[in-house]
Structure formats: structure tokens, C-alpha cells
Amino acid sequence: MTRLALPLSEERHGLAGRLDEAWRHRIFYLFVAPFAALTILFGIWPILLSIQVSFTASASALKPSPVYVGLANYASVLADPIFLASLARTLLYTALSVVANLAFALAFATLLDSTLLKRGNLFFRLAIFLPVVTPDVAGYVVWRWLYDRSFGAINAGLELIGLPAFGGLSSPNTALLAVLIAELWHHAGFYVIIFLANLSMRDKALEEAAHIDGATTWQRWRYVILPQLRPALLINTVYALIQFLKTFTVVVVMTKGGPSDQTNFVSYYAYQLFDQGRYGEATAMASILFAIVIGISLTAFRIGDRRQP
């Protein structure tokens, strides 16, 4: 009897301890509760409903009693050559965008942190971050005008200096690049701010020690500064992967998936199917993309958290 009572007593004591800990942090939970409720209501719950719809027949997907078809929608989607092409295109675009955005942001943040831009530093910080807070649609409409072959400022400038015209959004060979540039303009400022925050917290004594030991500027940056930027690199990489895997708004505003499907990414193709009433297949695509985003993000976190030997 004593042996049974002892674990029960310990369990009650542990529960009381957890309740006491929660009560002591009640102010924290009070402030977190509204955001947690909004996340569940407008984030997690719609995702779960979307996954549920992906297992139903499109004709009955939105009815009170839908007809479940198992994995039929997933089989249909995975056999669709347009989806497979859009998935490959999405992964390629994501890889290019992540590398381009992080490379540009790291270089620009390093420049802002140096003494080269000591004068006007605040102006450049505001200028690089301004596109981040600019409404997506407004920014991309301006970029669409800039790329216009008839009156766009980009081709007018190229013609003025004697360079060939840029195909922009009208050419299958340049549409992906044009979209990438517009998105870099819109998102890079966020990554720059993260890098600048990490740069401000680095240990400058290590750089001074390396300088005294005769290390060059490149060696100090490569072996002293860059390793200290691992937290910012991890955060920016994961955020950028999520951001560009679900690229949608820029396609809706600028290209509608064209020309010749060169910017028809998974998110936009799923939107097209949903607009056609093919709800089961559309949500199956969304669920596959969601699984890919989660898988790649967790992998990136795992690699980033791995300790160096």
C-alpha cells in the first residue's frame, strides 16, 4: 500500500508544482492567450479544414456531409504533369530566391555596418526597409509598369545607354528573373535588419585580436564575423524558404502564371483549380506544399542547430 501511495503523492506534488509555476507566470499567459487563440482560429484550424477537404470529392467538399474519397485527390495531383512542372519550378525559384536574397542582404548589412557608409547610414537603412512595409499589390503594380515593353522605365533606361531591351514579364526566358528581382526588392530589407541586429551583438574583441594577429579584412570577415552570424543566417534561411515556397501575390499581380506557365507556381496553380471548383485537388496541392514547407523548414533548423565538432 505504501509503495502505491508514494508515486501517487509524487504525481500530485508534481501537478501542484506545475500549477504553481503557471500561476506565477499568469501575466505572461494572459498576454499570450489572445494571440494563441487567433493563431488557432485563423491559422491552425483552417489548415486542418483544408487537409480534411483534400480527402473529399470536389462536388461535395463544401457540403455539410462531404463524400470522402481517400487518397484519390492526391493520386490525381501527383499524376498531373502541370502540377509536377509547377512543383519543380517552385523549388527552383525558391532556391534561387533564397540564395539571391540572403547574399544581397548579407552584403548590404555588412556594408551598412562598416565605416564606408558612415554618412547617410540612417537614410540607407530606411530606404532598404521601406519596401518591406509597402503593400504587396501596390509595389508589384509599379514593377509591372517598370517592366512594360512599351513605356517601362527599365527598357527606356537601357535604350538610353545603348543596351538591348529586357524581356521582363513578356518573355518566357526572363519572366522568372523579373519576378525574382521584384520580390528581392520587397523582401530583402527584412533580412538586412535581421543581419544588422546580429552584427550589433557580435564580439568585436575577437576582430581586434585577429587584426593584431595579422588577419586580413577578408579573413576577419570569413573566420571571425561570419561564424557569429549563424543565428541570423538560420532565421533568415528558414523564413525565406517559407516565404518563397508559397509565392503567390506577385504572380497574381504581375504574370497570372505566364508567360507559357514560366511563373505558374504550386500556390497559384492550386488557386486556379480552386477557382474552377476542383476543391479536393486544390487542397491536396496545398497540403503537399504545406508538408514540403514543414519538412524543409525543420531540416534547415536541424542543420542550423547542429554543433560544430
N, C-alpha and C positions, 0 to 999 in steps of 0.2 A: 504493500500500500504506500509506503514511504517512497519507494522508487518511482511510482506513478505520479505521486504528488509533486515531486521535485521538478521534473520537466514542466509540468503544468504551471507551477509557481514561476519558473524562469520565463515561460512564454508570456504569462500575464505581466511580469515585470518588464519584459522587452516591449510589449504593446504599450504599457504605460509610459515607458521611456520615449517611444516614438510619438505618442500623443503629446507628451510634454514638449518634445522638440518642435513639433508642428505648432503648438500654441505659442512658443517663444518667438517663432518666425511668422506669426499670424499677419503682421503688416505686409510682409513680402508676398504671402499668398493672396492677400486681399487685393494688392495691386496687379498681381499676375492673373488672377481669376478672370477678369473681363477679356483679356487678350487670349487666354486659353479657351474661353467659351467661343469667341469669334473664330479662332483657328479651327476648332472642332466643327462649328456650324457652317462656315463658309470655305473651309479647306479640306479637312478630313472627310466630312460627311458627303460632299459632292463627289470626291474621289471614289468612295465606297459605292455610291449610287451608280457612278459611271462604270465601274467594274461589274456591278450587277447587270446593268443594261447590256454589257458586252456578251453575256451568256443568253440573251433573249433574241427572239425573232424580231426583225425591224418593224414588221407590221403591227406587232403587239407590244413593242418595247415600252411605250409611254402609257399603256393602259393599266388600270388597277390590277388586272390579273394577266401578266405577260406570259407568253409561251416560251419556256426555256429550251434552248437547242444545244446545250452543252458547249463544246469547243468548235462548233460549226463555223462561227464567225471568224475565229482565229485561223482555222484551216483555209477559209476563203481569202482572208487577208494575206496570209503567208504564200498563197498561190497566185497572188495578184502581181504581175510584173511591174505595174506602175508603182505599187507600194514599195516593192523591193528596190526599185530605182530611186524612189524618193528617200528611202531609209539610207541607202549608200550615199546619196547626195547630202543628206542631213549630217551624217557622220563626217564626211569630208569637209563640209562647210564649218562644222563645229571645230574640227582640228585646226583648220586654217585660221579661224577667227580667234580661238583661244591663244594660239601662238602669236598672232599679229597684235592682239590687244595687250597681252601681258608684256611682250617685248617692247612695244611702244610705251606703255605705262611705266615700266621699269626704267627705261632710258630717260623719259621725261621727268620722272620723280627724282632720279639721280641728278639730272641737270638742275632741277629746282633746288635740290639740297646742297648743291655746290655753290661756290662763290662766283661762278660765271654769270649767274642771273641775280646777283645781289640787288641791283637796281631794277625795279619793276617786278620783283618776285611775287608780290601780292596780286598784281594785275594778271600775271600768267596763271596763278593758282585759281583765281576766279574765272578766267577765260576757259581753262580746261574743264572746270566743273560745271559751268553754265549749261552745256548741252545735256548733262545728266538730268537736270531739273526742267529741261524744256519738254513740253508734251510730245510724246512719240509721234502722233499723227502730224502735228504742225511741222516738226523737224523733217520728217520724211517727205512731206509735200514739197518743202523747199528744195530738198535734194533731188526730187523728181524733176523740178523745174531746172535745176542746175545741170542735170544730165540731158535735157532735151536737145535733140539734134538740130532743131530749127533756131531756137533763141536762147539756149542754155549758156550760162556764163562760162562753163568749163571749156566747151568747144570754141567759144568766142576767144577765150584767152589763148588756147592752143593755136588757133588760126593766126592770132596776132603775132606770135613768136615763131611762126612757120613750122609748127609741128602738125602731124596728121591728126585727124579728128578721133575722139574717143567714142567707141561704140555705145558705152553706157548701158542703159536698160533695154535698148532696142536690138542689141546683138547678142546671140547665144554665147559668143566667145568672151564677152566682157560683163554680162549681167551679174554673174556671181561675184565678181570683183567689185562691181559698183555697189551691190548690196552690202558687201563686207566693209567697204570704206564708209558708207553711211552709218552702219552700226558701230564701227570703231569710233567715229565722231561722237556718237550718242553715249557709248558706254565707257570709253577709256578713262574719262575723268574720275569715275568711281574707283577704278583700280589704282589710279595715280594717288588718290587720297589715302588709300589703304597702305600703299608703299611708303608714302611720306610719313604716316603715323608710325610705321615700323622703323623707318630711318631715324626718326627723332628719339627713339628709345634705345638705339644701339649703343654699345660701349665704345666710345671714341678713344678711350685709353689704349685699346688694342691697336687701333690705327696708328696712334702716336708711337707705340712700341715697335710696330712693323716698320714705320718710317725711319726710326732711329737705327733699326737693324739693316737698313738699306733697301727695303722693298720698294719697287716702282709703284706708280699710281695704279696700273692695271693689276699688279699683284696684290695690292691692298684691297682693291675692289673685289677681286676674284676670290681671295682666300680669307679675307677678314670681314668685309661688309656683306657680301652675298650670303654666306652661311647664316648670318644673323637675320636675314630676311625670310627664312623658312616659314615662319608663321604667316606672313603676308602672302607669300607665294602659294601656300596651301589654301588660304581663304579665297584668294583671287582665282585660283585654278578651279576650285570646286564651284564657286559662284558663276564663273564664266562658262563652265561646262553645262551647268543647268540653264543658264541664260540662252546659250546659242543652240542647244539641243531642241529647245522649244520655240525657236524663232518663228514669229507669226505676223506681228503688226507690220513690220517693214515690207513683208511680201504682200499683204492686203493693200497697203497704201501705194506701193511703188510698182509692183510687177504682176500681181494676180497669178503668180506661179510661172509666168512666161519669162522670156520668150522660149518656145519649144520645151517647156517644162524644166528649164535650167534652174529655176528657183522654186520649184514645187517641192517644198519640204514636207515631212510627215505631218506636222501640225496643220499645215494649210490643206493638204490632201484630205485629212480627216475632217476638216471643216467643210470641204466641198461635198464629201459623202453625207455628212450630217445635214447639209442644206438640201440634199436630194432625198432625204427621208430614210437613208440607209443607216439608221441609228446603231444597230448591232455592230456592223463592220466599223463604223466611225469610232465608237467607243472601244472596240477591240484594238484599233490602231493606237488610240490614246493610251490604253492600258499597256500595250507593248512599249510605247515610248516612255511611259512612266517607269516601267520596270528597268529600262535601259538607263534612264536618268539616275534612278536609285542605285543601280549596280555600279555605274561608272563613278558616281559621287563617293560611294562607300570605298571603292577601290582606291580612289585618289586620296581619301582620308587615311586609309590603311598604309599606303605608300609614304604619305607625308609624315605620319606618326612613327614610322619605323626608325628606330635608333641607329645611328651610325656605329659600326664596330669600333 
